[in-house]
C-alpha cells in the first residue's frame, strides 16, 4: 500500500512557509477517496475514511492548524466548501 500517495500527506509532512494556502478538504464520508477514487486500499490518514465524525474533526483541526502555522505574518488561508 502506498502510504504517501501523491508525495504529500497534510497530517505528517511539514509545510513550507507561505503567504497564501488554498485547501479543499473532504466532507467526512460523503466521497471516499483512497480505496475508491485512488489506490486499492483506504489510506489511514485519509480524512474521508475516518471511523467517526469526532476523528474526522480531530484530523481536520490538525490539518488546518498546520496550514495556519505555515502562513507568514499576514498570510491567508482560503478554504473551498461546496454547499
Secondary structure, 3 states (H helix, E strand, C coil): CCCCHHHCCCCCCCCCCEEEEEECCCCCCCCCCECCCECCCCCCCCHHHCCCHHHHHHHHHHHHHHHHHHEEEEEEEEECCCC
